[in-house]
């Protein structure tokens, strides 16, 4: 990329004289440079980013399963203290998955702030790491979706005093989560950046 920028800077100085004598050739040369040098670099970066996000999503199930059953504690950080609340649970899962994918996760956010950094999605568009959110803004992360469509959720349960997992086949999903359903949400792309 630095080579291209250097070429462009030199070309701008030399090009002033050249443009006056042969404007058509200068224009064609510029479009050639854009088409065959800069655009492929952009496309390569976009493909790399898509691959990183795929690795990010694929890493979530194994990471989330590590936390099932640990004790609930408001403000607990599972990697430091072995206890967690929802905010730190989701932060830990996202942060660890981002590291595996060569991405940087924006950082810890209390639950209300985290939900402000999501976008609403449809059930047909769900992926590992998306949320199911209730009317009271309580959320569970969808940490795995099977080919059959069965979803596995994880959240910090204050009532059970532990990190709890359940599936869409579970009765609690039908009688509690769907009855109080607000929507499905996905972390905004602005929360993940490439490390490279």
N, C-alpha and C positions, 0 to 999 in steps of 0.2 A: 504494500500500500504506500509506503514511503517513497518507493521508486516512482510510482505513478504520480504522486503529488510533486516530486522533484521535477519530473518530466513536464507536468502541467505548468509549473512556475516558470521554467525555462522557456517553454513554448509560448507563454504569454508575453515575455520580453521580446523574443525573436519574432513572434507572430505579428507584432505591430507593424514591422517593416514588410513582412511577407504578405499580410492581409491586403495592404495597399496595392501590391503588384499583382497578386493572384488570389482574389477573394474566394473563388469557387474551390480551388484546391485546399485552401485553409479550412473552409467549412467541411469539406469531405473528410479531411484528416481529423478534424475535431470529432465528427460523428463516428469515425472509425475507432478512435480512442475510447469514446464513451461506450460504444457497442461491444467492443472486443476486450477491453481492459477493465473498466470500472464496473459495468453491469455484471460480468461473471464473478467478480469479487463479492459484490452485493448478494448475488444468488448463492454463492458458496457459504457466506455467513448465514443466510436465511436457512439453508439446508442443515447447517451445523446446529443452529438454534432449535430447529424442529427435532433433530436427533437427540439433543440434550433434554428437551421437554419430554420426549418419549421415554428416555432413561429415567427421568425424574418420576414420571407416572408409574413406570414398571417397578421402581424401588419401593414405593409406598407400602404395598402389602407386607413385605418381610419386616420393614421397619416398624410399622404399626403393631404387628403381632408381639413385638418385644415388650410393649408397654401394658398389654392386657393383664389385669389382675393387680397391678401395683396400687398402693393406697392413695386415696384422694386426700389432697390437702390444698386449701386455697393458697395460691402463690407458690406452690411447690414446683420445682424444676426437676423433672424425672432424671435428667442426666447428672445433676449435682446431688440431689437429695433422695432420689428413689420414690418421690411422691409427686403428684401433679394435680392441676386443675385443667379445665378445657383449654384455656389460652396457651399454657405451657406445653400441653400435650400436642396441640396442633402445630405450635412453633417447632417443637422438637422433631416431629415427623417431617415437616416441610424442610427444615434446615438440614437434616441428615440426608434426605432424598436429593436436595439441591447439591450438596457436597458430592454425592455419588455421580451426579450428572454433570459436574463441572459448572454449576450455576451458583449464584449468590442469592440467598433468600434475604429479603429486605430487613427482617428482624422481628423480635418479639413485639406483639401488639395485644393489648387487652381485647377480649372477645368483641366488644362493640366496635372498636376501631378496625379489627380484622374484617368484620362483616361489611364495613364501609369500603373495603378494598376487594370486593367480589362483584361478579356480574351474574345476573339471573340466567339460568339455562333451563332447557326442557329435559324431561325424563329420558327422552331418546338420545340425548347428547352426553349423558353421564360418563365420567371417567374416574379412575382412582384419584383420590384426593379432593373430590368435590364434596360439598356439604348438603345435608338436609337440614333446613332451618324451620323452627316452629314459630308460631305467632308471637311468642314471648322472646324471640331471638335466641332461644336455646338451640344449640347445633350439635350434630354428630357428623363425623367425617365418614364418607364412603371410602373405605380403604381398599376394597376389592370388589370387582364385578365379575362374576363367572359368565361363561359363554351362554349359559341357560338364562341369564338375566338376573339371577339371584345376587343381591347386594349384601355386603358385610359392612357393618358400621362400628365405629369406636367413639366413645366419649367418656369424660370424667363424670361419674355419677356421684353426686353429693349424697343422695339417698342411700346408695349401696356402699358408699365410702371407698370406692375403688374405680379403676379404669375398667370399663365394661364394654363388651362386644356383643352384638346381636345381628341377626340377619333379617332380610325382608320376608323370610318364611316364618319368623317368630311372631307370636300373637301380639306382643307389645308394639310391633311395627304397625299392625293394622288398627289396634284400638287406642293407641296413644299418639304415635308419630303422624300417622295419616289423618287422624281426627283433628290434630292441632297444626296441620301442615301450612307453612307459609310459602315455601318454594325450595327449589334446588339452586345452589350457587357454586360458582367456580372462582378460585383465586385469580385476581387480575394479573395479566402478563407484566404489569409494571412492578410487581412484587418479586419477580425473578429476573436476574441479569446474568449474562454470560461472564464467567471469570476470565476467559481468554480474550 
